[in-house]
């Protein structure tokens, strides 16, 4: 876990910022905000859920995971 904290990338930081601003963003909205495809967002979001960085009760995202 320590290594993951040290390796928080700009992508991860932006993802967390987007989710903090609006936890109900859809996969497509997150993808647009991050400049990637919707499928490319699923693994990082699931990782943040697994690590407890964001809550599992997210409206749009949590409902899909």
PyMOL commands that place a pseudoatom at each C-alpha (Angstrom):
pseudoatom trace, name=CA, resn=UNK, resi=1, chain=A, elem=C, hetatm=0, pos=[0.000, 0.000, 0.000]
pseudoatom trace, name=CA, resn=UNK, resi=2, chain=A, elem=C, hetatm=0, pos=[2.858, 2.373, 0.780]
pseudoatom trace, name=CA, resn=UNK, resi=3, chain=A, elem=C, hetatm=0, pos=[4.236, 1.935, -2.741]
pseudoatom trace, name=CA, resn=UNK, resi=4, chain=A, elem=C, hetatm=0, pos=[0.828, 2.744, -4.245]
pseudoatom trace, name=CA, resn=UNK, resi=5, chain=A, elem=C, hetatm=0, pos=[0.607, 5.937, -2.205]
pseudoatom trace, name=CA, resn=UNK, resi=6, chain=A, elem=C, hetatm=0, pos=[4.028, 6.975, -3.450]
pseudoatom trace, name=CA, resn=UNK, resi=7, chain=A, elem=C, hetatm=0, pos=[3.096, 6.110, -7.030]
pseudoatom trace, name=CA, resn=UNK, resi=8, chain=A, elem=C, hetatm=0, pos=[-0.075, 8.200, -7.205]
pseudoatom trace, name=CA, resn=UNK, resi=9, chain=A, elem=C, hetatm=0, pos=[0.112, 9.391, -10.778]
pseudoatom trace, name=CA, resn=UNK, resi=10, chain=A, elem=C, hetatm=0, pos=[-1.269, 12.551, -12.328]
pseudoatom trace, name=CA, resn=UNK, resi=11, chain=A, elem=C, hetatm=0, pos=[-4.003, 10.361, -13.820]
pseudoatom trace, name=CA, resn=UNK, resi=12, chain=A, elem=C, hetatm=0, pos=[-4.934, 9.022, -10.392]
pseudoatom trace, name=CA, resn=UNK, resi=13, chain=A, elem=C, hetatm=0, pos=[-4.857, 12.488, -8.859]
pseudoatom trace, name=CA, resn=UNK, resi=14, chain=A, elem=C, hetatm=0, pos=[-7.138, 13.830, -11.574]
pseudoatom trace, name=CA, resn=UNK, resi=15, chain=A, elem=C, hetatm=0, pos=[-9.467, 10.838, -11.175]
pseudoatom trace, name=CA, resn=UNK, resi=16, chain=A, elem=C, hetatm=0, pos=[-9.769, 11.454, -7.442]
pseudoatom trace, name=CA, resn=UNK, resi=17, chain=A, elem=C, hetatm=0, pos=[-10.334, 15.158, -8.038]
pseudoatom trace, name=CA, resn=UNK, resi=18, chain=A, elem=C, hetatm=0, pos=[-13.138, 14.422, -10.523]
pseudoatom trace, name=CA, resn=UNK, resi=19, chain=A, elem=C, hetatm=0, pos=[-14.790, 11.933, -8.183]
pseudoatom trace, name=CA, resn=UNK, resi=20, chain=A, elem=C, hetatm=0, pos=[-14.457, 14.340, -5.264]
pseudoatom trace, name=CA, resn=UNK, resi=21, chain=A, elem=C, hetatm=0, pos=[-16.209, 17.029, -7.283]
pseudoatom trace, name=CA, resn=UNK, resi=22, chain=A, elem=C, hetatm=0, pos=[-18.981, 14.715, -8.495]
pseudoatom trace, name=CA, resn=UNK, resi=23, chain=A, elem=C, hetatm=0, pos=[-19.116, 11.143, -7.256]
pseudoatom trace, name=CA, resn=UNK, resi=24, chain=A, elem=C, hetatm=0, pos=[-22.060, 10.426, -9.542]
pseudoatom trace, name=CA, resn=UNK, resi=25, chain=A, elem=C, hetatm=0, pos=[-20.143, 10.860, -12.785]
pseudoatom trace, name=CA, resn=UNK, resi=26, chain=A, elem=C, hetatm=0, pos=[-20.714, 8.136, -15.360]
pseudoatom trace, name=CA, resn=UNK, resi=27, chain=A, elem=C, hetatm=0, pos=[-17.886, 6.116, -16.872]
pseudoatom trace, name=CA, resn=UNK, resi=28, chain=A, elem=C, hetatm=0, pos=[-18.222, 8.205, -20.043]
pseudoatom trace, name=CA, resn=UNK, resi=29, chain=A, elem=C, hetatm=0, pos=[-18.034, 11.512, -18.145]
pseudoatom trace, name=CA, resn=UNK, resi=30, chain=A, elem=C, hetatm=0, pos=[-14.970, 10.363, -16.226]
pseudoatom trace, name=CA, resn=UNK, resi=31, chain=A, elem=C, hetatm=0, pos=[-13.359, 9.231, -19.468]
pseudoatom trace, name=CA, resn=UNK, resi=32, chain=A, elem=C, hetatm=0, pos=[-13.917, 12.625, -21.092]
pseudoatom trace, name=CA, resn=UNK, resi=33, chain=A, elem=C, hetatm=0, pos=[-12.518, 14.384, -18.023]
pseudoatom trace, name=CA, resn=UNK, resi=34, chain=A, elem=C, hetatm=0, pos=[-9.442, 12.169, -18.075]
pseudoatom trace, name=CA, resn=UNK, resi=35, chain=A, elem=C, hetatm=0, pos=[-8.962, 12.124, -21.840]
pseudoatom trace, name=CA, resn=UNK, resi=36, chain=A, elem=C, hetatm=0, pos=[-9.272, 8.341, -22.176]
pseudoatom trace, name=CA, resn=UNK, resi=37, chain=A, elem=C, hetatm=0, pos=[-11.888, 5.793, -23.250]
pseudoatom trace, name=CA, resn=UNK, resi=38, chain=A, elem=C, hetatm=0, pos=[-14.619, 4.677, -20.854]
pseudoatom trace, name=CA, resn=UNK, resi=39, chain=A, elem=C, hetatm=0, pos=[-13.184, 1.133, -20.531]
pseudoatom trace, name=CA, resn=UNK, resi=40, chain=A, elem=C, hetatm=0, pos=[-9.815, 2.643, -19.573]
pseudoatom trace, name=CA, resn=UNK, resi=41, chain=A, elem=C, hetatm=0, pos=[-11.474, 4.230, -16.528]
pseudoatom trace, name=CA, resn=UNK, resi=42, chain=A, elem=C, hetatm=0, pos=[-12.939, 1.059, -15.021]
pseudoatom trace, name=CA, resn=UNK, resi=43, chain=A, elem=C, hetatm=0, pos=[-9.751, -0.476, -13.604]
pseudoatom trace, name=CA, resn=UNK, resi=44, chain=A, elem=C, hetatm=0, pos=[-8.466, 2.707, -11.915]
pseudoatom trace, name=CA, resn=UNK, resi=45, chain=A, elem=C, hetatm=0, pos=[-11.917, 3.408, -10.425]
pseudoatom trace, name=CA, resn=UNK, resi=46, chain=A, elem=C, hetatm=0, pos=[-12.250, -0.131, -9.128]
pseudoatom trace, name=CA, resn=UNK, resi=47, chain=A, elem=C, hetatm=0, pos=[-8.773, 0.160, -7.634]
pseudoatom trace, name=CA, resn=UNK, resi=48, chain=A, elem=C, hetatm=0, pos=[-9.731, 3.353, -5.781]
pseudoatom trace, name=CA, resn=UNK, resi=49, chain=A, elem=C, hetatm=0, pos=[-12.814, 1.548, -4.449]
pseudoatom trace, name=CA, resn=UNK, resi=50, chain=A, elem=C, hetatm=0, pos=[-10.747, -1.481, -3.388]
pseudoatom trace, name=CA, resn=UNK, resi=51, chain=A, elem=C, hetatm=0, pos=[-8.192, 0.700, -1.619]
pseudoatom trace, name=CA, resn=UNK, resi=52, chain=A, elem=C, hetatm=0, pos=[-10.928, 2.677, 0.097]
pseudoatom trace, name=CA, resn=UNK, resi=53, chain=A, elem=C, hetatm=0, pos=[-9.879, 5.965, -1.507]
pseudoatom trace, name=CA, resn=UNK, resi=54, chain=A, elem=C, hetatm=0, pos=[-13.504, 6.572, -2.480]
pseudoatom trace, name=CA, resn=UNK, resi=55, chain=A, elem=C, hetatm=0, pos=[-16.682, 5.099, -1.030]
pseudoatom trace, name=CA, resn=UNK, resi=56, chain=A, elem=C, hetatm=0, pos=[-18.518, 2.196, -2.583]
pseudoatom trace, name=CA, resn=UNK, resi=57, chain=A, elem=C, hetatm=0, pos=[-21.789, 4.114, -2.357]
pseudoatom trace, name=CA, resn=UNK, resi=58, chain=A, elem=C, hetatm=0, pos=[-20.995, 6.210, -5.415]
pseudoatom trace, name=CA, resn=UNK, resi=59, chain=A, elem=C, hetatm=0, pos=[-24.111, 6.810, -7.476]
pseudoatom trace, name=CA, resn=UNK, resi=60, chain=A, elem=C, hetatm=0, pos=[-23.026, 6.398, -11.079]
pseudoatom trace, name=CA, resn=UNK, resi=61, chain=A, elem=C, hetatm=0, pos=[-19.705, 4.645, -10.565]
pseudoatom trace, name=CA, resn=UNK, resi=62, chain=A, elem=C, hetatm=0, pos=[-20.435, 2.515, -7.526]
pseudoatom trace, name=CA, resn=UNK, resi=63, chain=A, elem=C, hetatm=0, pos=[-23.604, 1.217, -9.073]
pseudoatom trace, name=CA, resn=UNK, resi=64, chain=A, elem=C, hetatm=0, pos=[-21.639, -0.237, -11.974]
pseudoatom trace, name=CA, resn=UNK, resi=65, chain=A, elem=C, hetatm=0, pos=[-18.852, -1.802, -9.901]
for i in range(1, 65): cmd.bond("trace and resi %d" % i, "trace and resi %d" % (i + 1))
show_as sticks, trace
zoom trace
